[in-house]
Amino acid sequence: MPTVSLVFDPRDPNVIQRPLETLLRLQAEDPVHWSPLLKGWVLTRHDDVKAVQMNGGISSDRLTPFFESQRGCDQDRLAVLIRYLNTWVVFKDPPEHTRLRTLLNKVVTPSVMRGLEEGITELADGLLDRIAARGDGRFECISEFANPLPASVIMDLLGVPRADMDLLRDWSMQLQPFLGNATDSDDKYETGRVGILAMADYFRTAANDRLERPRGDVISHFVMLEQTGQIREDELIGSCILFLFAGHETTTNLIGNGIRALLANPDQKVRLAADPALITSAVEEMLRFEGPTGAVVRVVKEPFELRGKTLNQGDRVFAMVNAANHDPEIFDSAANFDIGRTPNRHLTFNHGIHFCLGAPLARAEARIAINRLFARFPNVAMATDSVEYMDTLTMRGVREMPMVTG
């Protein structure tokens, strides 16, 4: 494998906080970089990351080879995680991907998404009312606003009580280090196993309830698909977990990252206040500038050449989405946060068959949440000079974001 002086070390606390500094150097000096620490290729250029997202010769099933490479004792700990996560459409290749995606497309339709916007606005205003009613002028943005908004929407779609939000959020957080490729979490297998078992039991109980009392919710739809032989029970449970996890984790980070970007660029905040219609393009710039997707991970199925390097069968590929979204060959003044940027060909929601199913919902939630926050608290500000980013490769966001209402 090639040897270069620059090494991407995702365990380095400075890299966790500021990954772009190293990734953009790689983009310029070694855009197809073999990482001995990750035991895989790190791609940083826009065209290469997009090609990986579109390439049928690169597999989305990164869990099966990972599981097969583990020792027996580790396989025992991982078995239940792999059982449910391997039902997720995001880890599937055709033809299984095509089958599951077709079924999911019937659940999350454009008309369903449009019908949610009024409820999202009511949720946002209700959360802001609660913050204002305390009267202390301080709030923790992630746990009090950016997370409960998309979590409530997904729970309503699934048809589970909002009162269970804390439980489900705790279980999701237990799963997050494993799914996010945390670099410094010794117990992420066991923690993930505990979290996914709890969620599986929860959704199995909910599905059994729908057998007796069907409703108009997503779980009832999945139960109907199982009853008609279109999906298996583990696919039913796995899809519920996917809806819960993917439906709020990404949007939570989008909202939090977007708010910080606006506050760090006060000229753009003023620009948005003067022309609220810019919120649509502003959200696209938030997705590009510091999107919630740090990377996508793939596995090479068929060897191919890329910029003079040979990527062999079985090699892991880390396509660094946020680095690609700062590629100067694609984006003028890529380091600038420009809420009117057009065109904006960011790769945050993927391309091709794996384009994010929940992209319209995430965009709507971010647009409404950020507009309502700044309308309610126009002088809102960060209560601290710095935030601590999560130790994950594939997700980009923070767990805590203390703020003052101004």
Buried (B, 14 or more C-beta within 10 A) or exposed (E): EEEEEEBBBBEBEEBBEEBBEBBBBBBEEBBBBBBEEBEBBBBBBBBBBBBBBEBEEBBBBBBEEBBEEBEEEEEEEBEBBBBBBBBBBBBBBEEBBEBBBEBBEEBBEEEBBEEBBEEBBEBBBEBBEEBEEEEEBEBBBBBBBBBBBBBBBBBBBBBBEEEEBEBBBEBBBBBBBBBBBBBEBEEBBBBBBBBBBBBBEBBBEBBEBBEEEBEEBBBBBBBBBBEEEBBEBBBBBBBBBBBBBBBBBBBBBBBBBBBBBBBEBEEBBEBBEEEEEBBEBBBBBBBBBBBBBBBBBBBBBEEBEBEEBEBEEEBBBBBBBBBBBBBEEBBEEBEEBBBBBEEBBBBBBBBEBBEBBBBBBBBBBBBBBBBBBBEBBEEBEBBEEEBEBBBBBBBBBBBEBEBBBE
